[in-house]
Amino acid sequence: MKPQAVSLMAALAPVEEEWRSLRATATRLRAGQETPLRIASTPSIGQGLIARALRRLTQDYPLARVELIMGDPPSELSRGTADLGLMFSPRVTDDIALTPLVSGSIIALVRQDDPLAARSRARLEDLRDRRLICFDREKSPLGWLIAQAHERRGLDYAPVMTVPYSISAAHLMSERGDVSLVDSLLPQAQRFDGLIQLAIEPEIKITVCLMALRSRPLPRLASQFVKIMQDTNASTEQS
């Protein structure tokens, strides 16, 4: 080989190495290795809907990195710390786009030794004198919906303890007569021994909504996750 060719090959070696590194980085980016998919949600949605969707996502992207954030999804989106948010019946600003996914309702949890446990449903009036462990009406969209339902029946909404998540309310039931009003997805995501769930009259409907910022394009993994969530919801409605 001529000396000029040897010199040219030597000069091109670093370029070729950089090109290989760039291609490897692009491959990792496509697989979701470099930038994690960041999803903000509440525990009952995370353990149920999100967990099922992530199992499907990782079949197509086995190297994908995912960060689940248990916080306030609208705030996480606005701060740029989350790509997507999922929440029950959120109240959001105009810069956040909402996509309704799954409908549910508020249910009551009572202890197994509670007289109400023998029934399948309870009226809000039946809970008037109970120790209610539930959501704050100002801080939680679910709390606001439950408070509105009470007021329409002429009842005071005065929980003895307020919690940020349904799972917290369920775990804090310690005394006979305690009642928690929680979302209906919680018992699907986690089992609570010794607790009985009751339908509530009147029905308090809730909806899981997918949230994303209108001004920010979705990353590749986030777009695929949204498609899986929508496909799953469509299949559920058809069945």
LOGUSE-72613 format. One line per 10 residues: their letters; for each residue x, y, z of C-alpha. Coordinates in nm, 4 decimals, decimal comma. Layout:
<rs>
a = X:Y:Z; ...
</rs>
This chain:
<rs>
mkpqavslma = 0,0000:0,0000:0,0000; 0,1305:0,3429:-0,0945; 0,2393:0,5770:0,1856; -0,0296:0,8272:0,0846; -0,2986:0,5612:0,1230; -0,1649:0,4602:0,4621; -0,1724:0,8223:0,5789; -0,5275:0,8679:0,4468; -0,6487:0,5526:0,6249; -0,4851:0,6694:0,9473
alapveeewr = -0,6509:1,0101:0,9164; -0,9919:0,8535:0,8507; -0,9747:0,6141:1,1453; -1,0916:0,8691:1,4063; -1,3712:0,9801:1,1735; -1,4877:0,6220:1,1291; -1,4763:0,5659:1,5066; -1,6835:0,8808:1,5658; -1,9336:0,7651:1,3025; -1,9685:0,4267:1,4706
slratatrlr = -2,0215:0,5994:1,8053; -2,2873:0,8270:1,6533; -2,4702:0,5303:1,5001; -2,4599:0,3450:1,8328; -2,5994:0,6515:2,0092; -2,8780:0,6820:1,7520; -2,9634:0,3140:1,8030; -2,9827:0,3621:2,1796; -3,1985:0,6707:2,1346; -3,4392:0,4782:1,9102
agqetplria = -3,4555:0,2041:2,1710; -3,5244:0,4553:2,4455; -3,1967:0,3928:2,6301; -3,0675:0,7474:2,6464; -3,3739:0,9558:2,7382; -3,6245:0,7992:2,9786; -3,9983:0,8181:2,9296; -4,1193:1,0225:3,2263; -4,4787:0,9609:3,3387; -4,6432:1,1432:3,6292
stpsigqgli = -4,9395:0,9694:3,7862; -5,1166:0,8591:4,1020; -5,0467:0,5150:4,2558; -5,3710:0,3364:4,1622; -5,3357:0,4425:3,7967; -4,9643:0,3597:3,8004; -5,0124:0,0101:3,9419; -5,2979:-0,0698:3,7055; -5,3323:0,1053:3,3685; -4,9740:0,2251:3,3394
aralrrltqd = -4,8198:-0,1062:3,4461; -5,0184:-0,2952:3,1806; -4,9241:-0,0454:2,9082; -4,5565:-0,0531:3,0057; -4,5490:-0,4329:2,9753; -4,6582:-0,3940:2,6124; -4,4175:-0,1055:2,5510; -4,1149:-0,3011:2,6698; -4,1957:-0,5820:2,4265; -4,1175:-0,3413:2,1396
yplarvelim = -3,8509:-0,1419:2,3270; -3,6767:-0,3879:2,5624; -3,4007:-0,1363:2,6449; -3,6395:0,1496:2,7179; -3,5891:0,3457:3,0378; -3,8990:0,4673:3,2208; -3,9308:0,7023:3,5171; -4,2598:0,6972:3,7086; -4,3260:1,0117:3,9097; -4,5818:0,9988:4,1886
gdppselsrg = -4,6729:1,3637:4,2203; -4,9111:1,6218:4,0810; -4,9177:1,5469:3,7046; -5,0186:1,8977:3,5822; -4,7379:2,0553:3,7869; -4,4835:1,7998:3,6664; -4,5822:1,8673:3,3043; -4,5635:2,2435:3,3451; -4,2182:2,2189:3,5059; -4,0946:1,9964:3,2227
tadlglmfsp = -4,0144:1,7084:3,4591; -4,2675:1,4744:3,2918; -4,3527:1,3920:2,9304; -4,7001:1,2601:3,0108; -4,9421:1,2727:3,2995; -5,2346:1,0515:3,3962; -5,4880:1,1612:3,6544; -5,8522:1,1305:3,7551; -6,0785:1,4144:3,6359; -5,8041:1,6804:3,6414
rvtddialtp = -5,8585:2,0540:3,6407; -5,5858:2,1945:3,4155; -5,4776:2,5100:3,2339; -5,5210:2,5676:2,8596; -5,1630:2,4650:2,7779; -5,2335:2,1039:2,8745; -5,4225:1,8793:2,6319; -5,6562:1,6209:2,7856; -5,7484:1,2831:2,6366; -6,0154:1,0877:2,8306
lvsgsiialv = -5,9153:0,7218:2,8585; -6,1060:0,5194:3,1160; -6,4233:0,5858:3,3128; -6,4746:0,4818:3,6722; -6,6534:0,5868:3,9866; -6,6014:0,6595:4,3525; -6,6553:0,3599:4,5808; -6,6590:0,3158:4,9578; -6,4263:0,0901:5,1523; -6,5436:-0,0370:5,4915
rqddplaars = -6,3984:-0,2878:5,7351; -6,5186:-0,6454:5,7232; -6,6749:-0,6099:6,0697; -6,8763:-0,3019:5,9697; -7,2572:-0,3455:5,9510; -7,2457:-0,1930:5,6025; -7,0202:-0,4761:5,4832; -7,3214:-0,7033:5,4336; -7,4563:-0,4674:5,1674; -7,3453:-0,4128:4,8092
rarledlrdr = -7,3976:-0,0370:4,8087; -7,4347:0,2576:5,0434; -7,5935:0,6008:5,0189; -7,3960:0,9075:5,1144; -7,6538:0,9571:5,3906; -7,5472:0,6216:5,5392; -7,1990:0,7623:5,5914; -7,3085:1,0827:5,7630; -7,1844:0,9895:6,1131; -6,8816:0,7835:6,0081
rlicfdreks = -6,5123:0,8683:6,0392; -6,4425:0,9578:5,6762; -6,0909:0,9284:5,5389; -6,0859:1,0933:5,1986; -5,9494:1,3682:4,9724; -5,9230:1,7410:5,0358; -6,1839:1,9266:4,8325; -5,9425:2,2058:4,7366; -5,6315:2,0011:4,6619; -5,7835:1,7005:4,4834
plgwliaqah = -6,0162:1,6833:4,1814; -6,1714:1,3716:4,3335; -6,2202:1,5532:4,6623; -6,3978:1,8324:4,4793; -6,6321:1,5872:4,3017; -6,7115:1,4058:4,6272; -6,7738:1,7345:4,8079; -7,0098:1,8464:4,5301; -7,2039:1,5191:4,5573; -7,2418:1,5702:4,9326
errgldyapv = -7,3629:1,9263:4,8938; -7,6208:1,8300:4,6323; -7,7683:1,5950:4,8969; -7,7597:1,8641:5,1649; -7,4737:1,6903:5,3496; -7,1568:1,8341:5,4976; -6,8304:1,7045:5,3576; -6,5936:1,6952:5,6531; -6,3340:1,4141:5,6432; -6,1563:1,3454:5,9723
mtvpysisaa = -5,8400:1,2867:5,7705; -5,7460:1,3966:5,4183; -5,5004:1,2102:5,1975; -5,3403:1,2686:4,8553; -5,4040:0,9189:4,7162; -5,6670:0,6446:4,7388; -5,4083:0,3902:4,8499; -5,3230:0,6084:5,1508; -5,6893:0,6243:5,2549; -5,7240:0,2454:5,2397
hlmsergdvs = -5,4174:0,1846:5,4554; -5,5249:0,4372:5,7199; -5,8537:0,2645:5,8068; -5,7863:0,1436:6,1595; -6,1095:0,1759:6,3609; -6,4486:0,0089:6,3319; -6,6747:0,2546:6,1528; -6,3996:0,4077:5,9386; -6,4986:0,4665:5,5776; -6,2788:0,5611:5,2828
lvdsllpqaq = -6,4093:0,6970:4,9544; -6,1629:0,5969:4,6825; -6,1412:0,5465:4,3070; -6,2751:0,2212:4,1643; -5,9423:0,1374:3,9966; -5,7688:0,0913:4,3320; -5,9111:-0,2576:4,4120; -5,8156:-0,3654:4,0597; -5,4539:-0,2661:4,1228; -5,4126:-0,3859:4,4804
rfdgliqlai = -5,5820:-0,6240:4,7205; -5,6801:-0,5088:5,0682; -5,7533:-0,7936:5,3085; -6,0260:-0,7204:5,5591; -6,1863:-0,4424:5,3552; -6,5138:-0,4574:5,1616; -6,5977:-0,2304:4,8708; -6,9431:-0,0800:4,8221; -7,0980:0,1097:4,5344; -7,2026:0,4640:4,6217
epeikitvcl = -7,5428:0,6233:4,5661; -7,5656:0,8598:4,3940; -7,2930:0,7463:4,1547; -6,9934:0,9802:4,1425; -6,8380:0,9321:3,7998; -6,4688:0,9890:3,7373; -6,2456:0,9670:3,4309; -5,8780:0,8868:3,3890; -5,7316:1,1468:3,1537; -5,4031:1,1424:2,9659
malrsrplpr = -5,2266:1,4796:2,9743; -4,9533:1,6320:2,7589; -4,8276:1,9848:2,6964; -4,9617:2,1321:2,3731; -4,6408:2,3276:2,3145; -4,3996:2,0339:2,3434; -4,3716:1,7544:2,0836; -4,3930:1,4096:2,2379; -4,0749:1,1996:2,2387; -4,0830:0,8751:2,0419
lasqfvkimq = -4,1398:0,6533:2,3452; -4,4116:0,8811:2,4797; -4,5975:0,8718:2,1465; -4,5807:0,4928:2,1418; -4,7024:0,4755:2,5019; -5,0005:0,6997:2,4148; -5,0893:0,4731:2,1225; -5,0802:0,1663:2,3474; -5,3030:0,3351:2,6055; -5,5548:0,4394:2,3395
dtnasteqs = -5,5548:0,0955:2,1731; -5,6044:-0,0737:2,5099; -5,8942:0,1584:2,5932; -6,0567:0,0982:2,2534; -6,0294:-0,2796:2,2998; -6,1830:-0,2562:2,6470; -6,4790:-0,0508:2,5206; -6,5446:-0,2954:2,2336; -6,5439:-0,5947:2,4656
</rs>
